[in-house]
Amino acid sequence: MVINHASLPPVSSSTSLKQSPTSVPVTLYFVNANNLLIPVTHSSSYGGLTTSVQALLAGPNSQETEAGTTSAIPAGTKLLSIGFQGTVIELDFSSSLASVSGKEQVLAFAQIVATTTVSPGVTAAQIAIKGQTVNAPLPDGTLAEGPVNKASYSALIAPSAETGSRVTK
């Protein structure tokens, strides 16, 4: 199943502690000052993977930015479509995603994979750019041939501040 999301309005997100009855928490992964991924919970009027990805593409809010949180995903990157092959989410992005390289590219892909595979029933992600499937860059400098999961980027996930273990949300 593939859903084209090019015509959807952008999703705004907020970290307000007060949530309306229709507000749904979404977990996004952004980059901290140590170039490690950290989970951040935003609230949104709508749930689901499309909402999560659009909120991720919108980047950290002003409070998060002031705290040193960033995104390696280039500004202007758009979600073109989202689909599934069993438990693998297939994401197609605009060419802006291809404008980063090196460590930034690895972090950008890690953000997308960690954010989408935190959802129940999603075990891995396959990323495409303008309809062309790409091999995901991994932290060790290799390229993955096929879908990748959050464990593929475990070296880039910050230890949890509370337990000293890896974040498992």
N, C-alpha and C positions, 0 to 999 in steps of 0.2 A: 504494500500500500504506500503510495507517495502522495503527499499533500504539498501543493504549491503555495508558498507563503509570501510571494513577492508583493501581493496587494494588501497584506495585513498592515494595520497601523502599528507604529512602534509601541512596545510595552514599557510603561514607566514602572520603576520599582522604588521602594522606600524601606528604610530600616526602622520605621516607627515601631515602638513597643506596643502601642495601641493598635489592635487589628479589628477591623469591622467584621461582622459575622460572615461576610463573603470573602474576606481576605484569606489568601492561601500562602503559606510559607514556601519559598523555593530556595534551595541551596545552590550557590554559585561558587566557583573557585576562581579567586583572583591571586595576584602575585604580591608578596610582602617585600620589605626592604632587603631581605636576604635572598631574593630570587627563588623563593619557595612558594608553592601553592598553599593557600589557606581557604577554608570554607567560610562563606559569609551567607547569612540568611537574610533574604529580602522578602518582603510581602508583596503580593500581587493580587489583583482582582480576579485573575484567572490562574488556574493551575496548568500542569502539563508540560511536556518537553518543549513545545514551541515557545511557550512563555519563558521557560528557563533559559533557552538559547537566546531569545531576543533580549532578555534582561542581562545576560552575560555580554552580549555584543554592545549593549548600552554602556557598559563599563561601571566601575565603582562610583558610588554617589560622592557628594562633596565631603561628607564626614569621613568616609573611608579614604578618600584621596588625601585629606589633611593628615590622616594617621599613617600615610606612607603606602597605602595599598594602590596598586596599579593593575593594568591589564596589558598583556603582550599582544593581544588581538588588535590588529590595526583599526584605527577609527575608520568608519565608513564600510566595514565588512557587513554584508547582508546575508541573511539566510534565504536561499533560493527555494529549497525544498527539503522535506524531511520524510523519511519512509522507514520501513522495517523489513528485514528478512529474518523471520523468527525473532530471536532476542537481540539481534544486532540492529542498532539504529544507523541509518544511512543519512548523512547530512551533506547537503550541497551548498557551498558558499560562493559569494561573488569573488572576483579576482583580487580584491583587496587583501584577502587572506594570504595570497602568494607574495605579497610585497615585503614580508619579513623573512629573515634567514638566520642561520646559526642558532644561538641559544634562545633568542626571541621567538623563533619559529617553533622550537621544541616546547617552550613555555605556552605558546598560543595553542598548539595542538593538545598539550596536557590540560589546559583549562577547559577546552571543549570536551575532551574525553571524560575528565573527572566530573564535570557538571552533568553530562548526559547519562553517565553510567551509574550515578547515585540513585537514579529512579528505579523503582521495583520493576523487575521483568526485563531490564536492559543489561546485558552482560558485556557488550562490546560496542565499539563505534567504528564506522567506516566513513572517511571524509573524502569529499569530492570538491573540486573547484571548477565552477562553470560546467558541470556535467562530467568532468573527467576525474575518475577515482585517482587519488594520490597515495603514495606510500608514506605513512606517518613517520616523521623524524622522532627518534628515540633519544633518551638522555646519553646513551653510550656512543652516539654518533652514527648508528646504523639506521636503516629505513625498514620499517615493518612492511611485510608483504601480506596484506589482509587486515582484517579488523584488529583493533587494539582495545585494551581495557585499562581500568584505573591502575592496576598492578604494573602495567607497562611503564608507568610514570611514578612509581612509589618513591624513587630517589629524589623526586622533586616536591613531594608533599611534606609540609612542615610537621614536625612532631606536635602532638596536641599539648597545649599549655597546661591542661588539667592533669593529664595522666602520664605525660612523657612518652606516649606511644603514638604511632601513626594515626592520623585522623581516619576514621572509618565510616563517616556519615555517607 
